[in-house]
Amino acid sequence: MTAIPTFTGDAHPYSGGDPYADYRTADFPFTRYADLAARQLGAGVVAANDEFFAQRENLLVPGRAEFDPEHFGHKGKIMDGWETRRRRGASAGHPWPTAEDHDWALVRLGAAGVVRGIVVDTAHFRGNYPQAVSVEATSVAGSPSPAELLGDDVKWTTLVPRTPVGGHAANGFTVSVEQRFTHLRVNQHPDGGIARLRVYGEVVPAPEWLAVLGTFDVVALENGGRVEDASDLFYSPATNTIQPGRSRKMDDGWETRRRRDQGNDWIRYRLAAQSQIRAIEIDTAYLKGNSAGWASVAVKDGEDGEDGEDGDWREILPRTRLQPDTNHRFVLPTPAVGTHARVDIFPDGGISRLRLYGSPTEAGATALTTRHRELS
């Protein structure tokens, strides 16, 4: 585990103007993975020992935290984050909290998986952030209650040991534990506030659930699909195209900058496992004057060659005209087998969702079961 870089100490008091002007942050390499704690995936903060000043649910709110310097309530300053009261010692002779005192929140991941990195964001908590944080994780089947998660029989694994953090900063931590987790316990030592929590990683679906489903979206993030690369991420992340549900606004999809050449834009995906694809959906919801004009879909089976070439792609949907703000459905004449997929849009623009409906091959199902067993 490494913090990259390390932010410690108070930020300057807010002096007016843009509150993010002196915000401390960095480019964390693990943010290329999906946020397993995204509310859109179904994540939630199921319990906290204290949320006196600001509620725990704010931790997972999409987007960056907001700050209103004049927003006060009957308990004090209202912050866009999770903030606990100040801890006190046991007596007048020892008014300070002990070294063991801390506050905690339990987070249910929206999709179980391997955690690659965590961001504990203390935006706008300048003098009231925790002195240090730690993060633990566990894997519990089903839908456990907070009481069950806090039971003595639950084993917690440390992902981030107790580490000093800075105020008004994005505190990032790489994680190298190769294990599948379903829940996190976020601790702040001894008290304070955290604005946002982001948990980046790879989804590891339960193979028995996918087997029962039979035919499902084999590129969906919640089923273990992921984006490997894209030609352009100017306006929005390519991962949006495999998020659950329909897009609800324009920036909930993938949109590229305007091209001024004769090229085209594309996204490359890794499927949940080697699969037989039988049907395709390409949705351009909320993309009206900026929808892609045409799209094609190709698959390949296996990894790139030793020479670094990008494998043998086979087109399964030829270049097809797209309509703005429309869901397009295509049934393939014969199933297409692959481990990867690629959508090309022409010449630029965007799509909101890509769905590839099918089922794992026998080899794909075996690989899913093996990986799940190894990581559990």
C-alpha positions as CSV (number, residue, x, y, z in Angstrom):
1,M,0.0,0.0,0.0
2,T,1.4,3.4,-1.0
3,A,-0.1,6.9,-0.8
4,I,0.7,8.8,-4.1
5,P,1.4,11.4,-3.1
6,T,1.0,12.1,0.6
7,F,-1.0,15.1,1.7
8,T,-0.8,16.0,5.4
9,G,-1.7,18.9,7.6
10,D,-4.4,21.6,7.5
11,A,-5.3,23.5,4.4
12,H,-5.5,27.2,4.6
13,P,-8.7,28.7,6.0
14,Y,-11.3,29.5,3.3
15,S,-10.7,33.1,2.3
16,G,-13.4,33.6,-0.4
17,G,-13.6,32.9,-4.1
18,D,-13.3,29.5,-5.7
19,P,-13.1,27.0,-2.7
20,Y,-11.2,24.5,-5.0
21,A,-8.5,27.0,-5.8
22,D,-6.1,25.5,-3.2
23,Y,-7.4,22.0,-3.3
24,R,-4.7,19.4,-3.2
25,T,-5.0,16.5,-5.6
26,A,-3.0,14.3,-8.0
27,D,-3.5,11.9,-10.9
28,F,-3.9,8.4,-9.4
29,P,-3.2,5.5,-11.8
30,F,-5.8,3.3,-10.3
31,T,-8.7,5.6,-11.3
32,R,-8.8,3.9,-14.7
33,Y,-10.7,1.2,-12.9
34,A,-14.4,1.4,-12.2
35,D,-15.7,2.9,-8.9
36,L,-17.0,-0.2,-7.0
37,A,-18.7,2.1,-4.5
38,A,-20.7,4.0,-7.0
39,R,-24.3,4.6,-6.1
40,Q,-25.3,3.8,-9.7
41,L,-24.0,0.3,-9.1
42,G,-26.1,0.0,-5.9
43,A,-23.5,0.8,-3.3
44,G,-24.5,2.3,0.0
45,V,-23.2,3.5,3.4
46,V,-25.2,1.1,5.6
47,A,-24.2,2.3,9.1
48,A,-21.9,4.7,11.0
49,N,-21.2,5.1,14.7
50,D,-21.7,8.9,14.5
51,E,-22.9,11.4,11.9
52,F,-23.7,14.4,14.1
53,F,-22.7,17.2,11.7
54,A,-23.2,15.6,8.3
55,Q,-24.7,12.3,7.2
56,R,-22.8,9.3,6.1
57,E,-24.6,8.9,2.8
58,N,-22.8,12.0,1.4
59,L,-19.7,9.8,1.1
60,L,-20.9,8.2,-2.1
61,V,-22.7,11.1,-3.7
62,P,-21.6,11.4,-7.4
63,G,-19.5,14.4,-8.3
64,R,-17.3,16.5,-6.2
65,A,-18.4,18.0,-2.9
66,E,-20.0,21.5,-2.8
67,F,-19.2,24.2,-0.3
68,D,-21.5,27.0,0.8
69,P,-19.7,29.2,3.4
70,E,-23.0,30.6,4.8
71,H,-24.9,27.3,5.1
72,F,-25.4,26.7,8.8
73,G,-28.0,24.6,10.7
74,H,-29.0,24.2,14.3
75,K,-26.0,21.9,14.9
76,G,-23.4,24.1,13.2
77,K,-21.8,24.3,9.8
78,I,-23.4,22.0,7.3
79,M,-20.9,20.2,5.2
80,D,-21.2,18.1,2.1
81,G,-19.7,14.9,3.5
82,W,-19.7,12.7,6.5
83,E,-18.7,14.5,9.7
84,T,-18.7,13.3,13.3
85,R,-18.7,15.3,16.5
86,R,-15.4,16.1,18.4
87,R,-14.3,13.3,20.6
88,R,-13.4,14.0,24.2
89,G,-11.4,12.1,26.8
90,A,-12.8,10.4,29.9
91,S,-12.2,13.1,32.5
92,A,-11.0,16.7,33.1
93,G,-7.6,15.3,34.0
94,H,-7.4,13.6,30.6
95,P,-9.7,15.5,28.2
96,W,-8.1,14.1,25.0
97,P,-9.3,11.1,23.1
98,T,-7.2,7.9,23.4
99,A,-5.0,6.5,20.6
100,E,-7.6,3.8,20.0
101,D,-10.6,6.2,19.6
102,H,-12.0,6.4,16.1
103,D,-15.2,6.8,14.1
104,W,-16.3,4.3,11.5
105,A,-18.7,3.8,8.6
106,L,-19.7,0.6,6.9
107,V,-19.9,0.7,3.1
108,R,-21.6,-2.0,0.9
109,L,-19.9,-2.1,-2.5
110,G,-22.2,-1.9,-5.5
111,A,-20.3,-4.7,-7.1
112,A,-18.1,-7.1,-5.3
113,G,-14.5,-7.2,-6.6
114,V,-10.8,-6.7,-6.2
115,V,-9.9,-3.2,-4.9
116,R,-7.0,-1.6,-6.7
117,G,-7.1,1.9,-5.1
118,I,-9.0,4.1,-2.7
119,V,-9.5,7.9,-2.6
120,V,-10.4,9.4,0.8
121,D,-11.4,12.9,-0.2
122,T,-11.4,15.6,2.5
123,A,-12.5,18.5,0.2
124,H,-13.6,21.6,2.3
125,F,-12.6,19.9,5.5
126,R,-9.7,22.2,6.2
127,G,-9.3,22.1,10.0
128,N,-11.9,19.5,10.8
129,Y,-10.6,16.5,8.8
130,P,-9.4,13.3,10.5
131,Q,-5.8,13.1,11.7
132,A,-5.5,9.7,10.0
133,V,-7.7,7.1,8.2
134,S,-7.7,3.4,7.8
135,V,-9.8,1.1,5.6
136,E,-10.7,-2.6,6.1
137,A,-12.6,-5.0,3.8
138,T,-14.5,-8.2,4.1
139,S,-16.5,-10.6,2.0
140,V,-19.9,-11.6,3.3
141,A,-22.4,-13.4,1.1
142,G,-26.0,-12.3,0.7
143,S,-27.3,-9.1,2.2
144,P,-25.9,-8.9,5.8
145,S,-27.2,-6.3,8.3
146,P,-24.9,-3.9,10.0
147,A,-25.1,-6.0,13.2
148,E,-24.0,-9.1,11.2
149,L,-21.1,-7.2,9.7
150,L,-20.0,-6.1,13.1
151,G,-20.2,-9.6,14.5
152,D,-17.2,-11.4,16.0
153,D,-17.2,-14.1,13.3
154,V,-16.6,-11.6,10.4
155,K,-12.9,-11.4,9.3
156,W,-11.7,-8.0,8.2
157,T,-8.6,-7.5,6.0
158,T,-6.6,-4.2,6.1
159,L,-6.5,-2.5,2.8
160,V,-5.2,0.9,4.1
161,P,-3.3,0.8,7.4
162,R,-3.7,3.8,9.7
163,T,-2.2,6.6,7.7
164,P,-2.1,10.4,8.2
165,V,-4.1,12.5,5.7
166,G,-4.4,16.1,4.8
167,G,-7.3,18.5,4.9
168,H,-9.0,19.7,1.7
169,A,-7.2,17.1,-0.3
170,A,-7.7,13.9,-2.4
171,N,-5.8,11.3,-0.3
172,G,-5.1,8.3,-2.6
173,F,-3.9,4.9,-1.7
174,T,-3.0,1.9,-3.9
175,V,-4.2,-1.5,-2.8
176,S,-2.4,-4.7,-3.6
177,V,-4.6,-7.3,-1.9
178,E,-5.7,-10.0,-4.4
179,Q,-9.0,-10.9,-2.9
180,R,-12.7,-10.4,-3.6
181,F,-14.5,-8.1,-1.2
182,T,-18.2,-7.1,-0.7
183,H,-18.0,-4.5,2.1
184,L,-15.6,-1.9,3.5
185,R,-15.1,-0.3,7.0
186,V,-13.8,3.2,6.7
187,N,-12.2,4.5,10.0
188,Q,-11.3,8.1,10.8
189,H,-8.9,8.6,13.7
190,P,-10.0,10.0,16.1
191,D,-12.9,12.0,14.5
192,G,-13.6,14.6,11.8
193,G,-15.0,14.7,8.3
194,I,-14.6,13.0,4.9
195,A,-16.3,14.5,1.9
196,R,-16.2,11.6,-0.6
197,L,-15.0,8.0,-0.8
198,R,-14.1,6.3,-4.1
199,V,-13.2,2.7,-4.3
200,Y,-11.6,1.7,-7.6
201,G,-11.3,-1.9,-8.7
202,E,-12.3,-4.8,-10.9
203,V,-15.7,-6.5,-10.6
204,V,-15.7,-10.2,-9.8
205,P,-19.2,-11.5,-10.3
206,A,-20.6,-14.6,-8.6
207,P,-20.6,-17.3,-11.2
208,E,-23.6,-19.1,-9.8
209,W,-25.7,-16.0,-10.2
210,L,-24.6,-15.6,-13.9
211,A,-25.3,-19.3,-14.5
212,V,-28.9,-18.9,-13.3
213,L,-29.4,-15.8,-15.4
214,G,-28.4,-17.8,-18.6
215,T,-28.4,-15.0,-21.1
216,F,-27.3,-11.6,-19.8
217,D,-25.2,-8.6,-20.8
218,V,-21.7,-10.0,-21.0
219,V,-20.0,-6.5,-21.2
220,A,-22.0,-4.9,-18.3
221,L,-19.8,-3.5,-15.5
222,E,-21.9,-5.2,-12.9
223,N,-21.4,-8.6,-14.6
224,G,-17.6,-8.2,-14.8
225,G,-17.1,-6.5,-18.1
226,R,-14.8,-3.5,-18.3
227,V,-13.3,-0.8,-20.6
228,E,-9.7,-1.4,-21.5
229,D,-9.1,1.6,-23.7
230,A,-10.8,4.3,-25.7
231,S,-9.8,6.8,-28.4
232,D,-11.2,9.9,-26.6
233,L,-12.3,10.7,-23.1
234,F,-12.7,14.4,-23.5
235,Y,-16.2,14.9,-22.2
236,S,-17.0,11.8,-20.3
237,P,-15.6,8.3,-19.3
238,A,-16.1,5.4,-21.6
239,T,-17.1,3.3,-18.6
240,N,-20.4,5.1,-18.6
241,T,-21.4,2.9,-21.6
242,I,-21.5,-0.2,-19.5
243,Q,-23.1,1.2,-16.3
244,P,-26.4,-0.2,-15.1
245,G,-29.7,1.2,-16.4
246,R,-30.5,3.7,-19.0
247,S,-28.7,7.0,-19.3
248,R,-30.6,9.8,-17.6
249,K,-28.7,12.9,-19.0
250,M,-26.2,13.7,-21.7
251,D,-23.1,13.3,-19.5
252,D,-24.2,9.9,-18.3
253,G,-23.0,8.5,-21.6
254,W,-19.8,8.7,-23.7
255,E,-19.1,11.8,-25.8
256,T,-16.0,12.7,-27.7
257,R,-14.6,16.0,-28.9
258,R,-15.3,17.1,-32.5
259,R,-12.9,15.5,-35.0
260,R,-11.3,17.6,-37.7
261,D,-9.7,14.7,-39.5
262,Q,-10.8,11.6,-41.4
263,G,-10.5,9.2,-38.4
264,N,-13.1,7.8,-36.1
265,D,-13.5,7.1,-32.3
266,W,-13.8,3.8,-30.5
267,I,-13.9,1.9,-27.2
268,R,-12.3,-1.5,-26.5
269,Y,-13.9,-3.8,-23.9
270,R,-13.0,-7.0,-22.1
271,L,-16.1,-9.2,-21.6
272,A,-17.0,-10.9,-18.4
273,A,-15.6,-14.1,-19.8
274,Q,-15.3,-15.8,-23.2
275,S,-18.9,-15.6,-24.4
276,Q,-21.4,-16.3,-27.2
277,I,-23.0,-13.0,-28.2
278,R,-26.5,-13.2,-29.7
279,A,-27.8,-9.6,-29.6
280,I,-26.6,-6.1,-29.4
281,E,-28.1,-2.8,-28.1
282,I,-26.6,0.6,-28.9
283,D,-28.3,3.4,-27.1
284,T,-27.9,7.1,-27.9
285,A,-30.2,8.4,-25.2
286,Y,-29.9,12.2,-24.5
287,L,-27.4,12.5,-27.3
288,K,-29.3,14.5,-29.9
289,G,-27.1,17.0,-31.9
290,N,-24.0,15.1,-30.8
291,S,-24.9,11.4,-31.4
292,A,-22.6,9.2,-33.4
293,G,-23.6,9.1,-37.0
294,W,-22.8,5.4,-37.6
295,A,-21.4,2.5,-35.4
296,S,-20.0,-0.9,-35.9
297,V,-19.1,-3.7,-33.4
298,A,-16.3,-6.2,-33.6
299,V,-15.1,-9.0,-31.4
300,K,-11.9,-11.0,-30.9
301,D,-11.2,-14.2,-29.1
302,G,-8.0,-14.2,-26.9
303,E,-5.3,-11.9,-25.9
304,D,-3.0,-9.8,-28.1
305,G,-0.3,-11.6,-30.0
306,E,3.3,-11.8,-28.8
307,D,4.3,-9.2,-31.4
308,G,2.0,-6.7,-29.7
309,E,-0.5,-6.7,-32.5
310,D,-4.1,-6.1,-31.4
311,G,-5.4,-9.6,-32.3
312,D,-7.8,-10.6,-35.0
313,W,-11.0,-8.6,-34.9
314,R,-14.1,-9.9,-36.6
315,E,-16.9,-7.5,-37.4
316,I,-20.3,-8.8,-36.1
317,L,-22.3,-5.6,-36.7
318,P,-21.3,-3.7,-39.9
319,R,-21.2,0.1,-40.0
320,T,-24.9,1.0,-39.3
321,R,-26.7,4.4,-39.2
322,L,-27.6,5.6,-35.7
323,Q,-30.5,7.9,-34.8
324,P,-30.2,10.5,-32.1
325,D,-31.8,9.8,-28.7
326,T,-32.7,6.2,-29.7
327,N,-32.1,2.7,-28.5
328,H,-31.1,0.5,-31.4
329,R,-31.4,-3.3,-31.2
330,F,-29.8,-5.9,-33.4
331,V,-30.2,-9.7,-33.4
332,L,-27.2,-11.5,-34.8
333,P,-27.8,-14.2,-37.4
334,T,-25.4,-16.6,-35.7
335,P,-23.7,-16.3,-32.2
336,A,-20.4,-14.6,-32.1
337,V,-17.7,-16.0,-29.7
338,G,-15.2,-13.6,-28.2
339,T,-13.4,-12.4,-25.1
340,H,-13.1,-8.8,-26.2
341,A,-15.4,-6.4,-28.1
342,R,-14.9,-3.0,-29.8
343,V,-17.4,-0.4,-30.8
344,D,-16.4,2.1,-33.5
345,I,-18.4,5.3,-34.0
346,F,-18.1,7.4,-37.1
347,P,-16.8,10.0,-37.3
348,D,-17.2,11.1,-33.7
349,G,-20.0,12.0,-31.2
350,G,-21.2,9.6,-28.6
351,I,-23.3,6.7,-27.4
352,S,-24.9,6.3,-24.0
353,R,-24.9,2.5,-23.6
354,L,-23.6,-0.7,-25.2
355,R,-25.3,-4.0,-24.4
356,L,-24.0,-7.4,-25.6
357,Y,-26.4,-10.1,-24.7
358,G,-25.2,-13.7,-24.6
359,S,-23.8,-16.3,-22.3
360,P,-20.4,-17.6,-21.3
361,T,-19.0,-20.6,-23.3
362,E,-18.0,-23.7,-21.3
363,A,-14.4,-22.4,-21.2
364,G,-15.6,-18.9,-20.1
365,A,-17.8,-20.3,-17.3
366,T,-14.9,-22.4,-16.0
367,A,-12.6,-19.4,-16.0
368,L,-15.2,-17.4,-14.1
369,T,-15.6,-20.1,-11.4
370,T,-11.9,-20.5,-11.1
371,R,-11.2,-16.8,-10.6
372,H,-14.0,-16.5,-8.1
373,R,-12.7,-19.4,-6.1
374,E,-9.1,-18.1,-6.1
375,L,-10.1,-14.6,-5.0
376,S,-12.4,-15.9,-2.3
